Amino acid sequence: MDHADIPKIQGPRFDLERLQFNALKLSQQADVGPTYLRHNGRVAYVVMTEELFDALWPDTQRVWSLDEMPLRIDRLLQEGLEAALSSRSEAPKM
């Protein structure tokens, strides 16, 4: 009798001590869903992409300074400003 292949509930866990060897795998797993980073055998960090974090924990009060603004947020801001300007009936006068 064969055992059924049960899908994994969570992704692989990575050790902080071996992160230099697994950084690429960790980033690929973080794109799929949250993964765990262990330190001294204990889960120390949950790693996920910023897009996934925003979907899981939306925060309308989150504010970025211009110096600390990640490139993705800066791009979204620029796209939003361009969309707002293009939707106006008349072009802004400078």
Contact map, one row per residue, 1 for C-alpha under 8 A:
1110000000000000000000000000000000000000000000000000000000000000000000000000000000000000000000
1111000000000000000000000000000000000000000000000000000000000000000000000000000000000000000000
1111100000000000000000000000000000000000000000000000000000000000000000000000000000000000000000
0111110000000000000000000000000000000000000000000000000000000000000000000000000000000000000000
0011111000000000000000000000000000000000000000000000000000000000000000000000000000000000000000
0001111100000000000000000000000000000000000000000000000000000000000000000000000000000000000000
0000111110000000000000000000000000000000000000000000000000000000000000000000000000000000000000
0000011111100000000000000000000000000000000000000000000000000000000000000000000000000000000000
0000001111100000000000000000000000000000000000000000000000000000000000000000000000000000000000
0000000111110000000000000000000000100000000000000000000000000000000000000000000000000000000000
0000000111111000000000000000100011110000000000000000000000000000000000000000000000000000000000
0000000001111100000000000000100000110000000000000000000000000000000000000000000000000000000000
0000000000111110000000000000000000111100000000000000000000000000000000000000000000000000000000
0000000000011111011001000100000000011100000000000000000000000000000000000000000000000000000000
0000000000001111111000000000000000001111100000000000000000000000000000000000000000000000000000
0000000000000111111000000000000000001111000000000000000000000000000000000000000000000000000000
0000000000000011111100000000000000000011000000000000000000000000000000000000000000000000000000
0000000000000111111111000000000000000000000000000000000000000000000000000000000000000000000000
0000000000000111111111100000000000000000000000000000000000000000000000000000000000000000000000
0000000000000000111111100000000000000000000000000000000000000000000000000000000000000000000000
0000000000000000011111110000000000000000000000000000000000000000000000000000000000000000000000
0000000000000100011111111100000000000000000000000000000000000000000000000000000000000000000000
0000000000000000001111111110000000000000000000000000000000000000000000000000000000000000000000
0000000000000000000011111111000000000000000000000000000000000000000000000000000000000000000000
0000000000000000000001111111100000000000000000000000000000000000000000000000000000000000000000
0000000000000100000001111111110000100000000000000000000000000000000000000000000000000000000000
0000000000000000000000111111111000000000000000000000000000000000000000000000000000000000000000
0000000000000000000000011111111100000000000000000000000000000000000000000000000000000000000000
0000000000110000000000001111111111100000000000000000000000000000000000000000000000000000000000
0000000000000000000000000111111111100000000000111000000000000000000000000000000000000000000000
0000000000000000000000000011111111000000000000011001000000000000000000000000000000000000000000
0000000000000000000000000001111111000000000000000000000000000000000000000000000000000000000000
0000000000100000000000000000111111100000000000011001000000000000000000000000000000000000000000
0000000000100000000000000000111111110000000001111000000000000000000000000000000000000000000000
0000000001111000000000000100110011111000000001110000000000000000000000000000000000000000000000
0000000000111100000000000000000001111100001111100000000000000000000000000000000000000000000000
0000000000001111000000000000000000111110001111100000000000000000000000000000000000000000000000
0000000000001111000000000000000000011111111110000000000000000000000000000000000000000000000000
0000000000000011100000000000000000001111111100000000000000000000000000000000000000000000000000
0000000000000011100000000000000000000111110000000000000000000000000000000000000000000000000000
0000000000000010000000000000000000000111111000000000000000000000000000000000000000000000000000
0000000000000000000000000000000000000111111100000000000000000000000000000000000000000000000000
0000000000000000000000000000000000011110111111000000000000000000000000000000000000000000000000
0000000000000000000000000000000000011110011111000000000000000000000000000000000000000000000000
0000000000000000000000000000000000011100001111100000000000000000000000000000000000000000000000
0000000000000000000000000000000001111000001111110000000000000000000000000000000000000000000000
0000000000000000000000000000010001111000000011111000000000000000000000000000000000000000000000
0000000000000000000000000000011011100000000001111101100000000000000000000000000000000000000000
0000000000000000000000000000011011000000000000111111100000000000000000000000000000000000000000
0000000000000000000000000000000000000000000000011111110000000000000000000000000000000000000000
0000000000000000000000000000000000000000000000001111111000000000000000000000000000000000000000
0000000000000000000000000000001010000000000000011111111100000000000000000000000000000000000000
0000000000000000000000000000000000000000000000011111111111000000000000000000000000000000000000
0000000000000000000000000000000000000000000000000111111111100000000000000000000000000000000000
0000000000000000000000000000000000000000000000000011111111000000000000000000000000000000000000
0000000000000000000000000000000000000000000000000001111111000000000000000000000000000000000000
0000000000000000000000000000000000000000000000000000111111100000000000000000000000000000000000
0000000000000000000000000000000000000000000000000000111111110000000000000000000000000000000000
0000000000000000000000000000000000000000000000000000010011111100000000000000000000000000000000
0000000000000000000000000000000000000000000000000000000001111100000000000000000000000000000000
0000000000000000000000000000000000000000000000000000000000111110000000000000000000000000000000
0000000000000000000000000000000000000000000000000000000000111111000000000000000000000000000000
0000000000000000000000000000000000000000000000000000000000001111100000000000000000000000000000
0000000000000000000000000000000000000000000000000000000000000111110110000000000000000000000000
0000000000000000000000000000000000000000000000000000000000000011111110000000000000000000000000
0000000000000000000000000000000000000000000000000000000000000001111110000000000000000000000000
0000000000000000000000000000000000000000000000000000000000000000111110000000000000000000000000
0000000000000000000000000000000000000000000000000000000000000001111111000000000000000000000000
0000000000000000000000000000000000000000000000000000000000000001111111101100000000000000000000
0000000000000000000000000000000000000000000000000000000000000000000111111100000000000000000000
0000000000000000000000000000000000000000000000000000000000000000000011111110000000000000000000
0000000000000000000000000000000000000000000000000000000000000000000001111111000000000000000000
0000000000000000000000000000000000000000000000000000000000000000000011111111100000000000000000
0000000000000000000000000000000000000000000000000000000000000000000011111111110000000000000000
0000000000000000000000000000000000000000000000000000000000000000000000111111111000000000000000
0000000000000000000000000000000000000000000000000000000000000000000000011111111100000000000000
0000000000000000000000000000000000000000000000000000000000000000000000001111111110000000000000
0000000000000000000000000000000000000000000000000000000000000000000000000111111111000000000000
0000000000000000000000000000000000000000000000000000000000000000000000000011111111100000000000
0000000000000000000000000000000000000000000000000000000000000000000000000001111111110000000000
0000000000000000000000000000000000000000000000000000000000000000000000000000111111111000000000
0000000000000000000000000000000000000000000000000000000000000000000000000000011111111100000000
0000000000000000000000000000000000000000000000000000000000000000000000000000001111111110000000
0000000000000000000000000000000000000000000000000000000000000000000000000000000111111111000000
0000000000000000000000000000000000000000000000000000000000000000000000000000000011111111001100
0000000000000000000000000000000000000000000000000000000000000000000000000000000001111111101000
0000000000000000000000000000000000000000000000000000000000000000000000000000000000111111100000
0000000000000000000000000000000000000000000000000000000000000000000000000000000000011111111000
0000000000000000000000000000000000000000000000000000000000000000000000000000000000000111111000
0000000000000000000000000000000000000000000000000000000000000000000000000000000000000001111100
0000000000000000000000000000000000000000000000000000000000000000000000000000000000001101111110
0000000000000000000000000000000000000000000000000000000000000000000000000000000000001000011111
0000000000000000000000000000000000000000000000000000000000000000000000000000000000000000001111
0000000000000000000000000000000000000000000000000000000000000000000000000000000000000000000111
